[in-house]
Amino acid sequence: MSDYKTLKGQNIKILSADPSPLYEGQVWYDTTDNVLNVQTSVGTWTEGNNANTARQAPGFCGLQTAALIAGGKVSSANGEDVSEEYDGTSWAEGNELNTERFGPAGAGTQTAGLIAGGYNSAHAPEYKSKESEEYDGTSYTEGNNLNSRHYDGSGFGTQTAGVVFGGSINENPDETGHTEEYDGTDYTESGDLNTARDFQSGMGTQTAGLCAGGDASDSAKDETEEYNGTGWTESGDLNEGRNKCATAGTQTAAMVAGGDEGGVTAIVEEYNGSTWATGTSINTARRYLPQSGGTTTSAAALAVCGYTTANSSLSEEFSYAATTQAVTVS
């Protein structure tokens, strides 16, 4: 067995106080408390300023410091057209979607976003929408439609290289694995998910995407699948079946937060490219969070709006904070 000096090239320091400066991975023995300490990072969720409009199931694009939410369900079954931008501190209302909707897929950024599909009960008989809109940081422009209606589907990628997949395409339960790629002009059908579902989480890029959880026949799913730009391959399951979660990250470093696992939950799981592990829970349990187009890094996630016992405007940010931990043996 190798000792610490062999591994790290130095002995463990013996100190009566914390060393300065501290850096992640630093190890020392504290003679005052008689403990072996390590400096590490711990994930935390911090409540920020609320969105202006409480809503469930909006579309989402962007980053923790430059985010966009669009549409969602407020009180009307028709959905909403209201849109808000986030600058990392506060939410500000912007120009409206051309078509009211809730449960759309999202992809892209705050200045080059994509909102596709969704639901609007005023659009009889096609309540589930094919309509797609692009956002340029100021206003929405209608683009070419999806090939199939996707309600409570998910998305990832960019405005010119996006993916929309899963959801419900006709009448309930009718979950689908249908997948479409967007090139900035047209949608093209691609390989279907192995497990058809709706309310699933999506994150990543057009050539390296991830689908996690979802719902099929009123059952919360734990299946995870990876997308390579052509088709889907099964990967490690979530620890708990869940749906309607907030999302963040990439195919090799992803996060799902909150959602519904037979009841509303605050639990967070993090993915390393093969397996899921339980992370730090969000402060307020919610479901019907934006389930697609999540922030591109799981180290800076954002969980906004959703539903508890009523529509929510809560906004929470995830970050890592340095902390000193005592090493224990159990």
VOPAGU-2260 file (C-alpha; in pm, 1 decimal, decimal comma):
REM VOPAGU-2260
SITE   aa  ch    i         X         Y         Z
SITE  MET   A    0       0,0       0,0       0,0
SITE  SER   A    1     137,0     342,9     -95,5
SITE  ASP   A    2     168,1     610,3     173,2
SITE  TYR   A    3      71,1     976,6     136,8
SITE  LYS   A    4     426,6    1092,9      66,9
SITE  THR   A    5     467,9     838,1    -212,0
SITE  LEU   A    6     138,7     948,9    -366,1
SITE  LYS   A    7     173,7    1325,6    -320,8
SITE  GLY   A    8     547,6    1378,8    -291,5
SITE  GLN   A    9     529,8    1533,5      55,2
SITE  ASN   A   10     438,3    1451,1     412,0
SITE  ILE   A   11     113,0    1559,5     575,4
SITE  LYS   A   12     170,9    1890,2     751,3
SITE  ILE   A   13     119,2    1903,3    1128,2
SITE  LEU   A   14     -26,3    2242,1    1226,6
SITE  SER   A   15    -199,3    2407,1    1521,9
SITE  ALA   A   16    -416,9    2621,9    1291,9
SITE  ASP   A   17    -553,9    2609,4     939,2
SITE  PRO   A   18    -289,4    2668,8     670,7
SITE  SER   A   19    -302,6    2980,6     457,2
SITE  PRO   A   20    -383,0    2997,6     175,0
SITE  LEU   A   21    -619,7    2702,7     158,4
SITE  TYR   A   22    -668,9    2512,2    -167,0
SITE  GLU   A   23    -885,9    2221,0    -269,8
SITE  GLY   A   24    -733,5    1882,3    -189,7
SITE  GLN   A   25    -504,9    2017,7      83,0
SITE  VAL   A   26    -456,1    1777,9     378,4
SITE  TRP   A   27    -316,0    1860,3     724,3
SITE  TYR   A   28    -324,7    1733,9    1082,9
SITE  ASP   A   29    -471,8    1982,5    1330,7
SITE  THR   A   30    -296,9    1942,2    1667,4
SITE  THR   A   31    -546,9    2172,1    1839,2
SITE  ASP   A   32    -849,1    1954,3    1759,7
SITE  ASN   A   33    -649,1    1635,2    1701,7
SITE  VAL   A   34    -811,3    1566,0    1365,4
SITE  LEU   A   35    -694,9    1506,0    1008,9
SITE  ASN   A   36    -849,7    1773,4     784,9
SITE  VAL   A   37    -900,7    1801,4     411,5
SITE  GLN   A   38   -1004,4    2108,6     213,5
SITE  THR   A   39   -1280,3    2023,4     -30,0
SITE  SER   A   40   -1576,0    2174,7    -215,2
SITE  VAL   A   41   -1940,1    2115,7    -124,8
SITE  GLY   A   42   -2235,2    2195,2    -348,2
SITE  THR   A   43   -2492,6    2440,2    -216,5
SITE  TRP   A   44   -2821,9    2584,1    -343,3
SITE  THR   A   45   -2884,4    2953,1    -273,6
SITE  GLU   A   46   -3220,1    3123,4    -313,6
SITE  GLY   A   47   -3206,0    3428,9    -537,9
SITE  ASN   A   48   -3459,4    3682,8    -658,5
SITE  ASN   A   49   -3785,7    3531,2    -774,9
SITE  ALA   A   50   -3912,7    3531,3   -1129,8
SITE  ASN   A   51   -4180,9    3793,7   -1192,7
SITE  THR   A   52   -4447,7    3542,0   -1292,2
SITE  ALA   A   53   -4510,4    3221,9   -1097,5
SITE  ARG   A   54   -4552,5    2938,8   -1346,3
SITE  GLN   A   55   -4497,8    2570,9   -1413,3
SITE  ALA   A   56   -4340,4    2397,1   -1713,1
SITE  PRO   A   57   -4179,9    2689,2   -1899,9
SITE  GLY   A   58   -3920,8    2646,8   -2172,6
SITE  PHE   A   59   -3563,7    2724,8   -2068,7
SITE  CYS   A   60   -3244,8    2835,7   -2247,2
SITE  GLY   A   61   -2909,8    2968,9   -2134,2
SITE  LEU   A   62   -2674,1    2988,5   -1838,9
SITE  GLN   A   63   -2700,3    3058,2   -1468,7
SITE  THR   A   64   -2591,0    3417,7   -1534,9
SITE  ALA   A   65   -2780,9    3462,8   -1863,1
SITE  ALA   A   66   -3100,0    3257,6   -1868,3
SITE  LEU   A   67   -3433,2    3269,3   -2048,3
SITE  ILE   A   68   -3770,0    3122,2   -1948,5
SITE  ALA   A   69   -4058,0    3131,6   -2195,7
SITE  GLY   A   70   -4420,0    3029,9   -2176,8
SITE  GLY   A   71   -4544,8    2796,7   -1906,0
SITE  LYS   A   72   -4874,2    2743,2   -1729,1
SITE  VAL   A   73   -4995,9    3019,4   -1498,7
SITE  SER   A   74   -5372,3    2991,1   -1466,3
SITE  SER   A   75   -5492,7    2927,2   -1818,5
SITE  ALA   A   76   -5496,3    2586,6   -1984,3
SITE  ASN   A   77   -5388,8    2772,0   -2295,7
SITE  GLY   A   78   -5044,2    2835,7   -2154,4
SITE  GLU   A   79   -4871,1    3172,0   -2151,7
SITE  ASP   A   80   -4661,7    3381,1   -2389,3
SITE  VAL   A   81   -4474,5    3566,3   -2115,0
SITE  SER   A   82   -4092,7    3559,5   -2135,3
SITE  GLU   A   83   -3829,0    3659,8   -1879,0
SITE  GLU   A   84   -3451,0    3704,0   -1884,4
SITE  TYR   A   85   -3214,0    3646,3   -1591,4
SITE  ASP   A   86   -2879,0    3823,4   -1551,9
SITE  GLY   A   87   -2755,9    3623,0   -1254,6
SITE  THR   A   88   -2923,1    3857,6   -1008,3
SITE  SER   A   89   -3275,5    3944,4   -1115,6
SITE  TRP   A   90   -3545,6    3851,6   -1365,9
SITE  ALA   A   91   -3680,4    4105,6   -1615,6
SITE  GLU   A   92   -3979,8    4065,9   -1847,0
SITE  GLY   A   93   -3903,3    4071,0   -2219,6
SITE  ASN   A   94   -4095,8    4042,9   -2543,2
SITE  GLU   A   95   -4358,7    3771,7   -2563,8
SITE  LEU   A   96   -4370,1    3445,6   -2754,7
SITE  ASN   A   97   -4579,3    3455,1   -3070,5
SITE  THR   A   98   -4773,3    3147,2   -2955,6
SITE  GLU   A   99   -4888,9    3084,9   -2598,6
SITE  ARG   A  100   -4785,3    2743,6   -2469,3
SITE  PHE   A  101   -4666,6    2537,9   -2174,6
SITE  GLY   A  102   -4443,9    2232,5   -2166,3
SITE  PRO   A  103   -4224,6    2329,3   -2464,9
SITE  ALA   A  104   -3873,1    2202,8   -2531,3
SITE  GLY   A  105   -3590,7    2454,5   -2505,8
SITE  ALA   A  106   -3233,9    2478,2   -2635,6
SITE  GLY   A  107   -2966,5    2737,7   -2698,4
SITE  THR   A  108   -2875,0    3056,5   -2515,3
SITE  GLN   A  109   -3035,4    3377,4   -2393,9
SITE  THR   A  110   -2940,9    3554,9   -2715,4
SITE  ALA   A  111   -2989,1    3259,9   -2951,8
SITE  GLY   A  112   -3264,0    3046,4   -2804,5
SITE  LEU   A  113   -3505,3    2786,3   -2938,7
SITE  ILE   A  114   -3855,0    2712,4   -2804,0
SITE  ALA   A  115   -4039,3    2424,6   -2974,1
SITE  GLY   A  116   -4362,4    2234,8   -2923,9
SITE  GLY   A  117   -4580,3    2260,2   -2614,0
SITE  TYR   A  118   -4952,8    2270,0   -2541,2
SITE  ASN   A  119   -5231,1    2523,2   -2595,7
SITE  SER   A  120   -5591,3    2414,6   -2548,7
SITE  ALA   A  121   -5715,6    2705,8   -2761,6
SITE  HIS   A  122   -5559,4    2550,1   -3071,9
SITE  ALA   A  123   -5824,0    2285,9   -3134,0
SITE  PRO   A  124   -5791,4    2020,8   -3254,7
SITE  GLU   A  125   -5411,4    2027,2   -3243,5
SITE  TYR   A  126   -5360,8    2123,0   -2881,1
SITE  LYS   A  127   -5011,0    1976,0   -2889,6
SITE  SER   A  128   -4797,9    2205,4   -3094,6
SITE  LYS   A  129   -4549,3    2167,5   -3377,8
SITE  GLU   A  130   -4464,4    2536,6   -3369,7
SITE  SER   A  131   -4104,8    2647,3   -3324,3
SITE  GLU   A  132   -3970,7    2992,6   -3240,1
SITE  GLU   A  133   -3621,4    3141,2   -3231,2
SITE  TYR   A  134   -3515,5    3412,1   -2984,9
SITE  ASP   A  135   -3242,3    3665,0   -3065,5
SITE  GLY   A  136   -3212,0    3826,8   -2724,1
SITE  THR   A  137   -3492,4    4072,9   -2797,1
SITE  SER   A  138   -3780,2    3910,7   -2985,0
SITE  TYR   A  139   -3917,7    3579,7   -3109,1
SITE  THR   A  140   -3942,6    3482,0   -3474,6
SITE  GLU   A  141   -4147,4    3189,8   -3599,5
SITE  GLY   A  142   -3944,2    2923,3   -3775,9
SITE  ASN   A  143   -4027,1    2602,1   -3955,8
SITE  ASN   A  144   -4241,9    2356,3   -3762,8
SITE  LEU   A  145   -4145,3    2029,3   -3600,7
SITE  ASN   A  146   -4244,6    1721,3   -3799,0
SITE  SER   A  147   -4448,8    1590,0   -3504,4
SITE  ARG   A  148   -4624,7    1755,9   -3213,3
SITE  HIS   A  149   -4417,2    1738,0   -2895,2
SITE  TYR   A  150   -4581,1    1830,9   -2563,7
SITE  ASP   A  151   -4378,8    1788,9   -2242,8
SITE  GLY   A  152   -4085,4    1676,6   -2454,5
SITE  SER   A  153   -3732,0    1791,7   -2396,8
SITE  GLY   A  154   -3445,2    1949,3   -2584,7
SITE  PHE   A  155   -3075,8    2031,4   -2583,4
SITE  GLY   A  156   -2807,4    2179,2   -2807,0
SITE  THR   A  157   -2807,1    2517,3   -2978,3
SITE  GLN   A  158   -3033,1    2727,2   -3198,5
SITE  THR   A  159   -2853,6    2599,7   -3509,1
SITE  ALA   A  160   -2778,0    2247,2   -3387,9
SITE  GLY   A  161   -3058,3    2143,4   -3156,6
SITE  VAL   A  162   -3246,7    1827,9   -3063,3
SITE  VAL   A  163   -3612,8    1791,5   -2958,6
SITE  PHE   A  164   -3721,6    1448,9   -2832,9
SITE  GLY   A  165   -3974,8    1252,3   -2636,2
SITE  GLY   A  166   -4297,5    1390,4   -2496,0
SITE  SER   A  167   -4653,4    1321,8   -2595,1
SITE  ILE   A  168   -4738,2    1362,4   -2962,3
SITE  ASN   A  169   -5113,4    1294,4   -2985,4
SITE  GLU   A  170   -5352,8    1220,1   -2700,6
SITE  ASN   A  171   -5257,6    1093,9   -2354,9
SITE  PRO   A  172   -5090,2     870,9   -2265,5
SITE  ASP   A  173   -4921,5     839,8   -2609,7
SITE  GLU   A  174   -4564,0     891,0   -2488,3
SITE  THR   A  175   -4307,4     889,0   -2766,1
SITE  GLY   A  176   -3938,2     830,3   -2826,3
SITE  HIS   A  177   -3953,1    1041,9   -3139,8
SITE  THR   A  178   -3636,6    1251,7   -3192,1
SITE  GLU   A  179   -3579,4    1543,8   -3428,8
SITE  GLU   A  180   -3265,1    1744,6   -3507,4
SITE  TYR   A  181   -3274,4    2116,1   -3594,3
SITE  ASP   A  182   -3014,4    2283,5   -3818,2
SITE  GLY   A  183   -3133,7    2640,0   -3773,3
SITE  THR   A  184   -3387,3    2606,1   -4055,4
SITE  ASP   A  185   -3548,9    2261,9   -4069,4
SITE  TYR   A  186   -3622,6    1966,1   -3843,3
SITE  THR   A  187   -3510,1    1619,1   -3952,4
SITE  GLU   A  188   -3617,5    1293,8   -3790,3
SITE  SER   A  189   -3345,1    1094,8   -3614,5
SITE  GLY   A  190   -3325,0     771,3   -3413,4
SITE  ASP   A  191   -3593,0     717,6   -3146,7
SITE  LEU   A  192   -3533,8     676,3   -2775,3
SITE  ASN   A  193   -3521,7     314,8   -2662,0
SITE  THR   A  194   -3784,3     393,4   -2396,9
SITE  ALA   A  195   -4073,0     618,1   -2505,8
SITE  ARG   A  196   -4156,8     876,0   -2238,3
SITE  ASP   A  197   -4264,2    1230,1   -2157,4
SITE  PHE   A  198   -4163,0    1477,0   -1883,0
SITE  GLN   A  199   -3800,6    1356,7   -1923,1
SITE  SER   A  200   -3486,6    1564,0   -1862,1
SITE  GLY   A  201   -3255,5    1663,4   -2147,1
SITE  MET   A  202   -2909,3    1819,5   -2154,5
SITE  GLY   A  203   -2596,2    1827,0   -2372,1
SITE  THR   A  204   -2522,3    1888,4   -2739,0
SITE  GLN   A  205   -2654,2    1759,9   -3070,5
SITE  THR   A  206   -2375,4    1501,7   -3089,4
SITE  ALA   A  207   -2343,4    1424,9   -2716,4
SITE  GLY   A  208   -2680,7    1448,8   -2545,1
SITE  LEU   A  209   -2845,7    1291,1   -2243,5
SITE  CYS   A  210   -3200,3    1187,1   -2152,7
SITE  ALA   A  211   -3283,9    1097,5   -1791,9
SITE  GLY   A  212   -3602,3     985,0   -1621,2
SITE  GLY   A  213   -3947,3    1072,2   -1744,9
SITE  ASP   A  214   -4293,5     919,1   -1729,8
SITE  ALA   A  215   -4461,0     634,8   -1917,7
SITE  SER   A  216   -4812,5     506,2   -1842,3
SITE  ASP   A  217   -4815,3     712,1   -1520,3
SITE  SER   A  218   -4498,0     547,6   -1395,5
SITE  ALA   A  219   -4185,4     747,4   -1310,5
SITE  LYS   A  220   -3891,3     613,0   -1512,3
SITE  ASP   A  221   -3528,4     576,0   -1402,3
SITE  GLU   A  222   -3382,0     492,8   -1745,1
SITE  THR   A  223   -3095,7     705,5   -1881,1
SITE  GLU   A  224   -2995,6     720,5   -2247,3
SITE  GLU   A  225   -2706,5     891,4   -2428,7
SITE  TYR   A  226   -2738,5    1043,8   -2777,1
SITE  ASN   A  227   -2449,2    1045,8   -3026,6
SITE  GLY   A  228   -2601,3    1252,7   -3306,0
SITE  THR   A  229   -2766,8     952,6   -3468,4
SITE  GLY   A  230   -2922,9     729,0   -3206,7
SITE  TRP   A  231   -2965,2     653,3   -2836,6
SITE  THR   A  232   -2776,3     406,3   -2613,4
SITE  GLU   A  233   -2885,9     299,8   -2265,4
SITE  SER   A  234   -2663,9     400,0   -1973,1
SITE  GLY   A  235   -2674,9     385,7   -1591,7
SITE  ASP   A  236   -3016,7     431,4   -1432,2
SITE  LEU   A  237   -3114,6     707,8   -1193,6
SITE  ASN   A  238   -3129,3     595,8    -830,0
SITE  GLU   A  239   -3497,8     691,3    -820,1
SITE  GLY   A  240   -3746,4     706,4   -1105,3
SITE  ARG   A  241   -3850,5    1069,0   -1153,9
SITE  ASN   A  242   -3985,0    1324,1   -1396,6
SITE  LYS   A  243   -4057,2    1698,9   -1432,7
SITE  CYS   A  244   -3706,0    1787,8   -1304,9
SITE  ALA   A  245   -3478,8    2085,4   -1360,4
SITE  THR   A  246   -3172,2    1993,3   -1567,5
SITE  ALA   A  247   -2815,6    2106,4   -1616,9
SITE  GLY   A  248   -2484,7    1994,9   -1761,2
SITE  THR   A  249   -2343,7    1773,6   -2030,9
SITE  GLN   A  250   -2339,5    1406,6   -2125,2
SITE  THR   A  251   -2047,6    1343,8   -1887,9
SITE  ALA   A  252   -2135,8    1585,2   -1604,2
SITE  ALA   A  253   -2510,8    1625,4   -1563,2
SITE  MET   A  254   -2764,8    1705,1   -1293,1
SITE  VAL   A  255   -3137,8    1657,7   -1238,4
SITE  ALA   A  256   -3300,5    1853,6    -954,4
SITE  GLY   A  257   -3637,4    1819,2    -784,8
SITE  GLY   A  258   -3928,7    1677,0    -979,0
SITE  ASP   A  259   -4184,8    1407,3    -911,6
SITE  GLU   A  260   -4107,6    1053,8    -797,6
SITE  GLY   A  261   -4461,0     959,0    -692,0
SITE  GLY   A  262   -4468,0    1282,7    -494,5
SITE  VAL   A  263   -4293,6    1616,3    -518,5
SITE  THR   A  264   -3923,1    1597,6    -425,4
SITE  ALA   A  265   -3619,7    1817,6    -358,4
SITE  ILE   A  266   -3367,1    1539,6    -425,2
SITE  VAL   A  267   -3079,6    1605,1    -668,0
SITE  GLU   A  268   -2879,0    1346,9    -861,2
SITE  GLU   A  269   -2549,7    1403,7   -1044,6
SITE  TYR   A  270   -2417,5    1201,4   -1341,2
SITE  ASN   A  271   -2050,1    1138,3   -1421,2
SITE  GLY   A  272   -2094,2     983,9   -1765,1
SITE  SER   A  273   -2190,6     638,7   -1642,8
SITE  THR   A  274   -2358,4     645,6   -1300,0
SITE  TRP   A  275   -2578,5     871,6   -1086,7
SITE  ALA   A  276   -2506,6     977,2    -727,1
SITE  THR   A  277   -2720,0    1173,7    -482,4
SITE  GLY   A  278   -2619,4    1540,2    -454,6
SITE  THR   A  279   -2725,1    1838,3    -243,7
SITE  SER   A  280   -3103,3    1884,4    -245,4
SITE  ILE   A  281   -3269,7    2204,6    -361,2
SITE  ASN   A  282   -3416,5    2414,5     -79,8
SITE  THR   A  283   -3778,9    2389,8    -193,3
SITE  ALA   A  284   -3924,5    2068,6    -336,7
SITE  ARG   A  285   -4090,3    2134,5    -673,4
SITE  ARG   A  286   -4205,4    1956,2    -988,4
SITE  TYR   A  287   -4290,6    2083,3   -1337,9
SITE  LEU   A  288   -3954,3    2261,0   -1347,5
SITE  PRO   A  289   -3802,4    2351,8   -1687,2
SITE  GLN   A  290   -3694,0    2004,6   -1800,4
SITE  SER   A  291   -3484,7    2089,3   -2105,0
SITE  GLY   A  292   -3221,4    2326,5   -2234,2
SITE  GLY   A  293   -3069,7    2345,6   -1885,3
SITE  THR   A  294   -2753,3    2536,9   -1800,6
SITE  THR   A  295   -2452,7    2396,9   -1983,4
SITE  THR   A  296   -2256,9    2321,5   -1666,5
SITE  SER   A  297   -2388,1    2121,5   -1372,1
SITE  ALA   A  298   -2151,3    2319,7   -1146,5
SITE  ALA   A  299   -2365,2    2629,7   -1207,1
SITE  ALA   A  300   -2721,9    2500,8   -1227,7
SITE  LEU   A  301   -3042,5    2702,1   -1199,4
SITE  ALA   A  302   -3380,4    2576,4   -1072,1
SITE  VAL   A  303   -3660,1    2824,7   -1142,2
SITE  CYS   A  304   -4041,0    2820,9   -1114,3
SITE  GLY   A  305   -4225,8    2487,3   -1100,3
SITE  TYR   A  306   -4512,1    2367,7    -882,6
SITE  THR   A  307   -4535,6    2278,4    -512,8
SITE  THR   A  308   -4896,9    2306,0    -399,2
SITE  ALA   A  309   -4930,0    2605,9    -629,9
SITE  ASN   A  310   -4731,1    2762,1    -913,3
SITE  SER   A  311   -4391,1    2885,0    -800,5
SITE  SER   A  312   -4168,1    3180,6    -889,0
SITE  LEU   A  313   -3876,0    3057,8    -676,8
SITE  SER   A  314   -3526,7    3074,3    -825,5
SITE  GLU   A  315   -3229,5    2882,5    -681,8
SITE  GLU   A  316   -2865,1    2878,9    -792,6
SITE  PHE   A  317   -2619,0    2592,7    -743,2
SITE  SER   A  318   -2250,1    2647,9    -676,9
SITE  TYR   A  319   -1955,7    2485,7    -502,7
SITE  ALA   A  320   -1822,6    2639,2    -181,2
SITE  ALA   A  321   -1487,4    2559,2     -21,5
SITE  THR   A  322   -1510,8    2385,3     316,3
SITE  THR   A  323   -1284,0    2213,5     565,5
SITE  GLN   A  324   -1384,2    1860,2     658,2
SITE  ALA   A  325   -1244,6    1626,2     920,2
SITE  VAL   A  326   -1141,8    1284,9     787,0
SITE  THR   A  327   -1320,5    1000,3     965,6
SITE  VAL   A  328   -1288,7     624,3     936,0
SITE  SER   A  329   -1603,4     415,7     965,3
